[in-house]
Structure formats: C-alpha cells, structure tokens
Amino acid sequence: MTEAIIPAQFGERRFLSWNELQREKHGGRVQKVSVDAGFTCPNRDGSKGIGGCTFCNNAGFTPSYLREEREITRQIETGLDFFTRRYPGTKHFVAYFQAYSNTYAGVDQLRAVYQAALAHPKIDGLVIGTRPDCVPDDVLDYLAKLSETKIVELELGIESCDDATLKRVNRGHDFAESEDAVRRAAARGLDVAAHIMFDLPGESRESMLAGAAKLSALPLTSLKFHQLQIIKGTQLANEWRRDPASLPLLSAEAYLELLVDFLERLSPTISIQRVGSEVPPSHKLAPEWNLRLHELLPRLEALLLERNTWQGRLYAGN
C-alpha cells in the first residue's frame, strides 16, 4: 500500500462528503423536505411499459405524511415541523420532489408545481428526482433559469451502468440516455446527482466496479448509493418468493467491501450524498442485515481506515 495522500478537500474523511460541501457553500445544513406531487413514470403509464421497475415500490421510501396529504404546502409544513425539531438551528430547507419521475410533464405544469413549493417562505430551492429519459431541453432550460436565484439540484435515477441489467429490471432506458441527460443538464450549469443501486439482478462484481469509470467520465456533482432490497409489492418480490436463490443478495459486509472498491475507482471530484438506504421492516422482505442505516457510514469509514484507502486512490484519471 502506498503512503496515504488523501485529497485535502476531503477534510477529515476519506471521501468527498456532499453534506460537508453544502455546509461550506451555504453556511450550514441544507435539509431536504420530501414532497409528493403525484407524478408517475413512462414505464408505468404505458408510454414505455407498465408495472414500473421490477425493484420499485415507492411506498418503501415515502414518509407517511406524503401518503396522507396531497396538498404541497401542507406536506411542506408537516416536513418542516419534523425536521426543525430533529435538526434545530437548520437555516436552509429545499423541497425534495422524490416519488417517481418529477419532470414527467409539460413545462407549464412543472412550473406550477415547483412554484407552489417555492412560495413557502422557508423553502430555498428544489431537489428534483427523475429519470434520464424525462428531461427534455425545455425542462432543463427552465431549471437552469430557476437555478440563477434558487438552489436547484437534479437527481437522475441511473441505477446501473450496464444495459443488460437495465433491461432485466424493466428500467425503460439505457446508459447512453443517462450519459446524454447528465451532459445536457451539466452544460446548463445544473448540479446533477445520480442514483446507483448495487446488486441488481444480472450485475456482476466486475460490471458494478466498471461503472465507477463510466460515472467518473460524466460531469456529475454527486452520487447516492443504494443496496438492492426486496420490497413487498414488486415483481422482484414475487421472483424472490418463488426462488430466493435466484436473487442472491449481498451481506452488509460484502456491500461495504464493494462500496470501498467502487470509491477507490471513482473520481475524487464527485461528492457522496449517501452510502445506503433503508426500507421500513413492514415493507422489506430481504436482506436482513441487523444494521440500521445510521450505522452504515461509520462502518464504511472504519473500513476505509482499516484498508488505508480513500475515494479516487485507484482512479484512472489520477
């Protein structure tokens, strides 16, 4: 192992932390407040397919108040009440359009929905989760204009860099569409985050690690990592019930090792927003890690230290 020469921008960590960058940029914590505006997806409504991605049931990731309340302002009020108690002193809040594809509509409809959130005096901007095949140029132009005065981040569900895997899970787009969407958004000055999910059916360790180089070649601002979880009400859940052996799932230890291997190969300029996800036990079938989400980051940092490694150590662009 070479002597540790950890990039100075990492601070006391061994990876580039999105949270720390936000604190430096905005003078404190930036908290996302989830909003469900009732959008759908092109592989759910028949435009590209039906049934959605085989792994997807948004109920597993959606706060209960979003299922109970449809009016955007009241959703925001409920979320603000929770987060101001949990994180007292937070000055910056952004509306997080999370469920399904939140650019899957015309610009006029999107403008009305986004402005309803921005009208709240405590909301400083937007985080918009969507698919790479749902960001036409006119939508990106509008978001770019909005970003001149508001915090705006575009979150793209890339999920995998392997086309065979994307087809296997009924994603409805290929990696080339992800590349194109990231480049068009970044060219307009937008901050672009990407979701990546490890352990999808058909993925190999080699194909997952190869994704680090593909993502590093894109003008991404940040990444969010997720481990595959079998969620009730999904096609994968039906497959898993029929034959659990057909969907081998990573243990917590194997996931952390894979994540470290991936980070080593990832550009040190791409910040890390999250290192895993957590589905409520009432919605999840597998895997059983006996590990809460808040325990994952300390375990990752301990493993990076144990292996004396860091994000970008094996990055080919160094």
N, C-alpha and C positions, 0 to 999 in steps of 0.2 A: 504494500500500500504506500502510495506517495504521501509526502507530508501534507497535512490538511491546509489548503489555501482556500478558505471559504470566502466567497464574494462578500465584500463589505456591505453591500445593500441588503444582505440577509439579516443584519443585526446580530442578535444572539441566537438565531435559529439556523438551521441547515437547509432551509428552503426559503423562497421568496413568499412572504405572507401577504395576502391581499388585505387582511384586516389591518396590519401594521401600516401598509401603504395608504389605506384610507384615512387612518388616524393622522398620518403626517400631512396628507393633502388637505383634509377638511378640519383639522384641529380637534378631532375626537371621533368617537364611534359613529359609524353610519349603520343604522338598523333598518332592515327590510321589513315592511309590514305587508303580509300577503293579502292579495285581492283576487277574487274570482269574478271575472266579468262575463262568464257564461259562454266563452268561445268553445269551438270544437276543433277537429283536425281533418285534413283531407283524406286520411286513411281510416276515418270513422264515418264520415258522412256520405261515402260512396264516390267522392271525387277521384280518389286513387284506390280506395278499397273500403272495406268495412271491418269492424272489430278492433281496429287500432293495433298498436304494437303488442306482441304476444306477452310482454312482460308488464304492461301498463294497466294500473288501476289507480287513478289519481286520488282516490279516497284514502289510500295509504300514506299520502304525503300532504293532505289538505287539513289545515286546522279546522276544528269542529265548527267554529263560528262562521266559516265560509259556507258550510253546508246548511247552516240555519238562517243565514241572512244574505239576501241578494243585492240590496242597495249598497252601492260602493261607499258612500260616505259613512254609513253605519258600520260597514266592515272595517273601514279605517279606524273609526272611533274605538271599536272593540279591540283591534290590534294595538292601537296606541295605549289604551288603558293597561293592557297586559305588559307591554314592553317598557313603559315608563316605570312600572313597579319592579320589573325584573332588572332593568338596567337604568337606575336613577342617574340623572345628570346627562343622559344622551341628548345631543342637540340636533342631530340630523336624522331624519326619517325619510325613506323612499318607499313608494308604493310598488310592491312586487307582484306583477301580473304573472302568476306561476302556473295555474292549471291549464293544460292543453296548449293550443297554439294561439298566442295573443297578438299576432299580426294577421290572423286569417280573416280579413275583412277589408273593405274599401277604406281609403284614407279618411273620408269624411266620418265614417262610423268609428274608426280608431281615434280620431281627434276628439270626438265627443266623449268617448270612454276615458281616454287619458286625461283630458281636461277636467273631468269630474273628479278624478283623484288629485290632480294638481291644484284644484280650487281649495283644498283643505289647507289652512294656514301653517300646519306643522309638516306638510309634505314638501320636500325639497327636490324631488325628482322621481324617476321611474326606473325600475328594472323590469325588462320585458322578456319573458321566456317564450320561445317559439321554435319552429322547425326551420332548417336551412332552405326548404323549398317554399317557404311562406314569407319571403322578404323581397318583394318586387322593388324596383328602383324608386318608385314614387313614395313608398313607405319609408325607405331608407333616407330619402331626401327630407321628408318631414321630420324624422327623428333627428337627423343631423342639424336641422334648423332649431329644433327644440333644445338640443344639447348646448346651444350657444348661451343659454340662460339657466338651464336646469341640469341636474345630474341625470344622465341617461346612460344606461348600460343595456346592451342587447345580449341575451343569453340564448345560445343556439344548442339544441339537442343533437350533437353529432353522434354520441353514444358509442360508435365504433368506427375505426378507420378501414375496416375490412368489408368489402362489398358483399361477399358471400354471407357473412354474419348479418349484415343489414337486411338482406333478402330473407334470411332464415327467420328473423323476428318480425317480419312484415313492416319494416320501417317505412318503406314507400319512397325512399330516396337513396342515392349512392353517395360515396365520399366525395366525388367530384363536385356534387351540388353543395356539399359542406364547404369545400375549398372556395368555391365561387362566392358563396354567401359571405364568408368571413372576409374575403378580399374586397368585395364591393362595400361592405359596411365599414371596414377599417379605412378604406380610401376616402371615406366621407368624414373621417375623424372620430368615429364612434368607438367607444370601448366595447370590445367583444369578448364575452366569456363563452366557454364551451363546456358542455356536459359530456363526460366519458364514463361508460359503465364497463367494469371489468367482469369477466366470467360469463359473458353471454353465450348461448348455445352456438357451437361451431367454432368459437375462438380457441386458439392455441396460445400457449405462453409466448411463443415466438411472434405470432401476429399481434398480440397485445403490446408487446415491447416494441415492435416495429412501428406502432402508432406514435411513439414518442418523437421519432424523427419526422414523421409526416406532420404532426401538430406543431413541432418546433419551426417548421418551414413556413408556417402561416403567421400573419400579423395579429395573433391573439393577445389579449390583455391578461386573461386569467383562465384557470381550469377549475372545474368541480368534479371530483371523483366520486363514483358510486360503486358499491358492490352489488352484484345481482342478488335480489331477494325474491323468493317465490311468494307472490301476493294472491290472496283469495280473489276469485272473480276474474282471473286472467286465463288466457289459453295455456300459458306455461304452467299454471297451477293444475290444469286438467292433465297435461302431459306428465307432470311430476307425480300426481296421484296414481296414474296408470303404471308408471315405471320410474321410481326415483333414481335408479341407477343410470337412466338415460340423460339425466341432468346433474352431473357431478358438480358439487359446489365447493368453493374454496373455504377452508377453515380461516379463522381470524389470523392465525399465524402465517398461513400461506398468502393471504391477502396483503398483509403488511410487508412481507418479503417482496411480493410482486410490486407493490407500490414503491418501495425503496429502489428496486431495479429500474422501474419506469422513471422515477425522479432523477436518477443518475444520468439518464439518457435525454432528459428534457432540457430545453433551453433555459438558462437561469434568468431570462428576462420575462418569463411567463409566471405570473403570480398564482398562488394556490389559494382558492377560496374555501374549499372543504375537502376532507380526505375520506369521507364515507357518508352513509345515510342510515336512517333508522325508521323502520316501519312499525307502527303500534302492534303489539303482540296479537291484538284481536284481528288484525288483517294479514299477518305473516304466517306462512307455513314453514319456511326454511330460508336460510340455515339457522341453527341455534348456536349462537356464539357465546352466550353468557357474558356479553360485553356490551356496555352501553356506549352510545355514540361519543359522549364526552370523554370516555376513557381511550378512544382510538388515537387521538392526537398525541397524548403523552407516550403511548406505546410506540407510535411512529417515530417520535423524536428520540426515544431511548434506543430504538433500533438503528437509526441513522448514526447516533453517537457510538453505539457498540461496533458498527461496521466502519466507523471513521470515514463516513462518506457524506455527500451532500448533493443537492439538485444541480445537475449540469456537470458533475465530475467526469462523466463519460460522454458528454455531449459532443457530437461530431463537429459542431461549429466552433469549438474552442481552438 
